[in-house]
């Protein structure tokens, strides 16, 4: 874990006193994680080692605190607990240790009854997030049907034979499921044909992945996409949602490691997230691949904040 400037980051507008009861913002409510009421628990994952190994544009390790600043002024009910569990930092090339540290933090948050939202960081965050849930389930000696929903231009199913990276997390998860005797239930929405090789499409088919290409996710086909997602969720007991911001068009989310020439718009993603939330099965979520180095006027940070709001509200 790392120290960070809690008071400096969680600051923002305070509205007039006579409006205070209806004008509370997240920065006025959130507290450092401690024992207390169940609520939303933020965890930062400061890593772009996986992106570097995957030959992408580094810079995502700076993302968690920048996203926090974008979250600070979100409207927030004063009676709703919100906690900040600090940052897990990848030191140098020690990605594997950082993923385990993240998993342990996520497990602790889940055990305390919180809803963890992890702020990446490269998409290597996904393995740590999932492992945190898996560790909790292992300790309870139960094996529910866990569904992974990924909004992403990439499958991230590369083999990890040459080491873990931001391109391998869902292959790692598939291996982890096999070791536990669990079914690998993975739904990837927003896949770009120009960003995934034929080998990755074949692996997705071999692993029975439910996926949908970005070109098939226009507003005119939202009903079809919702039906596909709902069929997937119906066969799951618990859900883990992960959002790679490069699923969005580059004009909406320029600050990512791999900008999308087409992408899937917020008008599509938000109704899908609403459907996920309404199931009552969502256990944790993360937002990955924000790269402040390439952002424009904090556009992408604001998009991340909007998605966070859609997930938790």
PyMOL commands that set and color helices and strands:
alter all, ss='L'
color gray80, all
select helices_A, chain A and resi 6-9+17-22+26-29+49-53+60-71+95-111+125-139+169-180+193-195+198-206+214-216+219-234+245-247+266-278+292-294+299-312
alter helices_A, ss='H'
color red, helices_A
select strands_A, chain A and resi 31-32+40-46+82-89+115-120+146-151+185-191+210-213+238-244+282-288
alter strands_A, ss='S'
color yellow, strands_A
deselect
rebuild
show_as cartoon
